[in-house]
Amino acid sequence: MNPYDQYCPVARAAELLTERWTVLIVRELLRGDRSADTISRCLKGISPAVLSARLNHLRRANLVTESVQPKGAPHYRLTTAGLELRPLIDQLGAWGQRWLPPPRNGDLDAALLITDISNEIDTGTLPQRPVAVQIVLTDTPPPRHWWLVLSAEHVEARDHDPGVPVAVQIASTLSALTNIWLGHTTWLQAVQSSSIQIRGHRDMVRSTISWLGVSRFARVTRASSPLPRV
């Protein structure tokens, strides 16, 4: 982007961060070390060339470091300066939840939603032995079947069968599950309206709903008069 040529720290930070996709790449790296392929799965529409250019830009700015794996693709992680962007990203998300209207169907992204859900699950509430929750998104292009492998050791999201016994199956449209995640409706309301179906033992269903919960942004108080769509 063209520089602002201003001494103001806001302007200088904006020069570094506001080029298209950059903030979203930082958002993904705040989840932890990621390969370029893992990042791109949650950035619908970004090309490999653009992703590579943005990562190189962040690396030159010393916001990101690259590590070569013994096998497989390089992984990227945020430096101390990059990690310090977390409050900024969180506040930007809270502002968007408060002031912007609900997302349109074209804004929805299955991979991003499943990744969001998996990353916000509190492993301290999970059982020691791994269990799987299968999520079937009934109205999306493949992959439609996703699995969350849950245990006190880790949470993992997959788009292929992990070979772990499925304790609960959730069938939903992408919009219905997104609305629950963002707090526009509740799990109970979605089940009662049949916009989502959950199969499994009653106690396990109850536990699964508690484990998955809602986004941290769902708790943001919404403005009484959202901003108009632009």
Order of alpha helices (4+ residues) and beta strands (2+ residues): alpha-alpha-beta-alpha-alpha-beta-beta-alpha-alpha-alpha-beta-beta-beta-beta-alpha-alpha-beta-alpha
